[in-house]
Amino acid sequence: MLHFLKQNSYLRSSLSPLRAIFSTSICRLLSTASQDAPFASPASNFAVEYLINTCGLPSDRAIAKSRYLPHLKSPEKPDAVLQFLRQAGITEPQIRAAALRDPQFLCLSVEKCLKPRMAELQEIGFSPSHISLLFSIYPRSFQSTKLQQQIQFWMPIVGSVDKLLHLCKRNFFLLTANLETSVISNLSFLQQQCSLTVRQIVRLINSAPRLITSSHESLLSNVRRAEELGVPRSSGNFVNALIVVSCLKESTIDARLLYWRSLGFSPEELNSIICKTPQLLGCSENVIGCKMEFLIKEAVCDKLRVVQNPVLLTYCLEKRLMPRILVRKLLESKQFPVKEVASCMVLNEVKFVEKFVLPYEHAIPGLHQAYRDACSGNISGLKLL
């Protein structure tokens, strides 16, 4: 991933050994987060009471989380940790949130872990509020001696601390996944073997960060699945297909493909639909069924039109499809010229109003306001015109 590596001061010194890693076709994920998964030992009564009385956890959550603190028998170390955190500006709600995520921070060394990590974060420009938020999101990251290096790697890619923290909320592995054997290998593969642009990769990181931090085998599996669905790597929708397959279970995708076939779409038609709009696989059977029924019965839009314009099924039924079809039917009933359904639906809002609403306001008083009301969910006015 040379484009990213050239921008990254941390990794410049590591380019030589990393080149050898890039030559490997399949790499294993050595995520420190997954390796560090704590063993759930029997609960400690002291830990339960401490989590309730000092950290503010509900009793049921305290019992569950106390299993990760089996050796906590005295308040000396956790009291020192909490005192340091409060002095550093970590609020009580943030401490409670951190305890709910990973109470093992209560056993960290203030001198060996917390102080060094906070100093490193300040050194690279994190504000006190950013440090507090990171701690509440993922307290385990403060155990890592590579936290600063991880952040320095991601910052040029995601663009800002706020965006980085937003991603961390969605993927805890972002700051603990092994860069050399997982992340960089995946990024390099996406750019060199899938021909994704930097912008596409950044979008992938924002939309499906787990895909980047997962094992290389997992990434390859998702790439193959996207291709099997009829979306080639050369397609502009390949990124959308990767996002969908990485977020859904294979059994869910198979069930939805089966449902689409039950609607009468042939395998070839289904491949065409998915290649054009792979995000439709993320829609439930109920959503697709309601939109198909409306398009066929109310909009008199045949199946062929849907195959040619599957984007129709991505539009909101109540706020776009229904109001526009009602406007079209109204104009048709008054013998005004109208275009076929797909043409009306795909126009952006400004152009639709300019072409199908404003020109007829004089002949149908109140049309514009009735259409605006319909887009807000109140279609009664439009029906009465």
N, C-alpha and C positions, 0 to 999 in steps of 0.2 A: 504494500500500500504506500508507494513511494510519495504520492502527493501529500498524504498526511504526515509521513515520517519526516519529510523535509521541513515541515512547519513545526516540528516538535523537538524542542531542545533536549528533553529527557531521553528521547530514543536515538538521537544522532550518534551518541557514543556507542550505541548497541547495534548499529546497522549490520556490522559484519556477522556476528552470530545469528542475527535474525534472518539474514539472507538464506542461511542454511535451513532455517525453520520453514521459510517460504517454499523451499523446494519439495517439502514433504506433501504428499497428496492428501493425506488424512491425518489430522492431529487430534489428540484427546483433550478434552476440557479438564484443566487442573484447577478448577475454581476453588479458591481458599474458602469461599463461603460454603460450598457444598461439602468440602472436606471437614469443615469445622462443625457440622451439624451436631448439636449437643445430644448426649444420651439422656433420655428421660428417666432419671433415677427416682426412687420413692421420695415423696414430698417431705420436707423438713417443717415441723411445726413452727419453729422459730422463723423460717423463711416466709411461711404463710402470714404470720402475724406482722412481720416487718413490711411485707408488700402491702398489707391492708392499712396498717397504722401509720407508716412512714411514707409510702409511695402513693397511697390513695387508690389502690386497685380494689375493685369489687371482690367480694369473698370468693366467688366461683372462679374468677380469672386468677386470683392470687393462688388458689389451690393448684390450678393447672400450671401456672408459671413457676411455682415453687419447686417443681420437679427438676428444673434446670439449676437449682441452687441447693443440692443435697448436702453440701459441706458447709453451708452458711449456718454457724452456730452462735455467733456473737455480733454485736452491732459495730464493732470497732472499725473494720474496713469499710463497710457500706456507709457508715456515718461520715467517714473521711471523704469518700467519693462524693456523697451528696453535698457536703459542705463546700467542696471545691467547685462542683457544678453550679451551685447557687451563687457563689462568689463570681463565677465566670459569666453569670447572666442567664443561665438556663432556668426557665420558669417551672413552676410546679406542674402545670399541664404538660409541658414538654418532658419533664421527668417521668410523669405517669405514662405518657405515650411511649417513651423509650422502654419503660419497664414492661409494658404490654407487648412490645415487639421482641425484646431480648433482655431479660433481667440480669443476665450475666455481667453487664457493665458494672453492677454493684460490687463485683469482686476484682475489678481492674485496679492496677497500681496507679495512684495519682502521679507519682514521680516518673514512672517508666512508660506509662501509656497516655494518660489524659493530658498532662502538661506538655509533653513533646508534640502530640498531635495538634493541640490547639495552637501552639507556637508556630508549627509548620503551616497551618491554615491561615493564620494571620500574615505570615511571611508571603504567601502567594495572593494576598488581597481579599481574603474572606472577612466580611464584617462580623461583628458579634452576633447579629441577627441571623446571618447565614450559617455561622457555626452552630448556633442553637438549633436551627431548623434541621441541619444535617444530623445532629446528635439525636434529635427526636425521631427522625425518619429511620436512621440506621446506626444505632449506637455501636454495633459490632465493628463498623469501619474504623473506629478509634483504636481498635486493637492492632490494626495493620501498620507495619512499619513502612509500607509502600503507598500509603494513602496519598501523600503529596505527589508522588510519581503518577499515580492513577489519575488524579485530578489534572495534572499538567498535560497528560496525554489527551484527555477528553475535552478540555477547554477550547482548544483551537477548532475542534470539530463541531461542538454544540453551540459555541458562540458566547455564552454568558453563564455566570454562576446560577442565576435564577433558572435558566433552562436545564442546567445540569442537575439541580436539586429536583426539578420537576420530573426528570427522567428517573432519578434515584427513587422517587416515590413509587414508580411503576416497576422498577427492576432493581432490587437490592444488589444483584450481582454486578452491577455496572462498575462499582468501585472495588470489587474483590476478585472478579474474574481474571484469570491469568492472561496478561497482555500478549506475551510472546507466543504461547502455544494455543491460544483460543482467539482472542479478539483480532489481533493483527492478521492471523492466518485467514480468518473469515472476511475481514475487510479487503485483504489482498485478492482473495478468490472472487468476491463480488465485483471488484473493479476489473480484474484481468480476465477472468473466465466468463463472467456474465455481462461484461461491458457496461456496467452501471456507471453513470456519471457521479461526480462528487455530490451534486445536488440530490440525486436519487438515493445515494447512500445515506446522506444526512436525513432525508425523509424516512428512510427505513429505520434508522436509529431512533427517530422521534416516534414513529408509529409502532414499531415492534422491536424494542431494545433487546428483548430476550433472544431474538434471533441472532444478534451479534455476539452476545456473551455465552451462547450455548456452545456445545461441542461442535467441532468441525463436521463430525458425522451427522449431527442433527441438522446442520445447515444444508449439507448435501442432500439429505432426505427431503427437506422442504423444497429444494430446487427441483429435484426429480418429480415431486408431487405436483408442483406448479406446471411443469412441462407435460405431465400425464394428463392434466386437465385441459390441455390444448393451448397453453400460453407459452410460446417460445421465449427464450432469453432475449431475442432481438425485439420482442414486442415492447411498446411503450407502457403496456399494462403489466409487465412482468413484476414490477415492484408491488403493484396492488395485489397480484396473485400471491406473491411471497408473504405479504402481510396477512392475507386471509388464511393461507394454509398454516402459518405459524401460530395463529390465534385459535384455530379450531381443531378439535380432535378429528382424526381420520374417520372415525365412525360417524361423526356428525356430518362431515362432508359427503360421505357415501349415502347417508339417509336423505340428504337434501338433493343429491343428484337423482336418487330414486323417485323423490317427489316430483321433481321437474319432469321426469319421463312420464309420470302418471298424468301430467297435464297435457300430454300428447306431443311433446317435443322429441324429435328423433335424436340419436347420438350426434349426428352432424350439426343439427340446429343447436343442440346444447353446447357443443364445442364452440360454435360461433358466438353464442351469447356470452359464455364465460371468457372467451378471448377478448371480447369487446368490453365487458364489465364484470371482471372477476369478483368485485366487491359484493355482487348479488348473492354469492354463496354465504355471505355473512348474514343474510336476511332469513328469518324463520319461515317455515312453511306457511304459517298463518298470514304473515305479511304479504308474501308473494301471491298466495291464493286470493286474498281480498283485492289486490291490485289487478290481477289477471281477470277476475270476475267483473270488476268495474270497467276495465278497458274493453272487454269483449261485449258485455251487455249494455252498458251505458254509453260508452264512447264509440261503439261499433267499430272497434279496432281489431282486425283479425290477427291470428297468430303469426302470420308472415311479417306483419308490421312490427310485432314485438321482436321477432328474430332480427329484423333489420335495424331496429332501434331499441335495444334492451335497456338503454338509459332511461326509458319511460318508467321502468320498474324501480328506479332509484329515487324517483320523486315522491314527495309526501302526498298521500292520497287526499287528506282533508284540506291542506293548504295550497296545493298546486293543481293536482289532477282534477278534482271536483270543481273548483271555481272556474278553471279554464274551459272545461267541457260545458259547463252551464252557460258561459259567455258565448261559446261557439254555437250551442243549440239555440240560444236567444237570437243571435244574428241570423242564423239559418232560418228560423221561424219567420223572421221579418224580411226574408229574401235578400239579405246582404251577402256579398261574396265572402266565403270563408275558405281557408286552406284545410287540407286533410289533418287529422288529429296529431300525428307526429310532429308536423311542422309547427303547430300551435304550442305543443308542449315543450319543445326543445329551446324555444326562444328564451333569453333571459328576461327577468321581470320588466325592466325598463322598455325593452323592445316590444314585449307582448302588449303592454299598456299603450304604447305609441301606435301599434298597428291594429289592435283589436278592441280597444276600449275608447280612447280619446276621440278618434274620428267619428264615433257613433253616439257621443254624448248628447249632441243636439237632437238626434232622432229618438234616443232612448234616455230621457232625463233621469238622472240619478244612477246611471250605469257605473260610473267610476267609483262612487262611494259604496254602492252595493257590492262591486267586485272587491274593493278593499276590505269590506266587512266579511265577505266570504273567505278571503285569505286568512282572516283572523279566526275563522271557525263558525261564523254566523252566515249561513247560506240562505236563510229565509228571504231576505230582501231581494237577492238576485233571482230567486224563484218566482217572486211576485211581479217582476217587471214584464 
